[in-house]
Amino acid sequence: MLLPGDESYMRRCLELARRALAAGEVPVGAVVVRAGDVIGEGCERTRELLDPAAHAEIEALRAACRASGTLDLASATLYTTVEPCVLCAYAVRRTRIRRVVFGVPAGVLGGVSGGCPLLTDVASFTGAEPPLVTAGVLAEDCRRLLAAPHPDA
């Protein structure tokens, strides 16, 4: 279900994804929003940092946790241009993000649509409800950006 502000926050994700592309990274951007405020944002930085875990979603979650002074982001929403992969899905579940909004599916490694749907699996995290998931926000814009030549193409 699309909520007010979803497209605006996704546009910010697209800006961050363009920044990643310009830096020679895979074009993915993410923001974490709580009570209408962006509390964390990130873009893909795996090559820059030589860190295989420096995905846009992880960068945004790290920034949000630091800004909040806690690992508990239960009242926040993660926006990202691409469905969180299994690695990012674990981090989302660990931080108890309430809602995830993404543009396009990630395929076999997707944390919702892939072979290991960690993001939505109710049994994966005892006592923690899976986040609400909204897919397809500005999907065509996200898809076009991913189609641009980039290192993983």
Protein Blocks (a to p, Z undefined) as FASTA:
>chain_A
ZZehklmmmmmmmmmmmmmmmnopacddddddeehiafbdcddfklmnopaklcfklmmm
mmmmmmnopablklbccddfbdcdfklmmmmmmnopabdcdfbdebjmlcklmmblfklm
mklpghiacddddehiaklmmmmmmmpccfkZZ
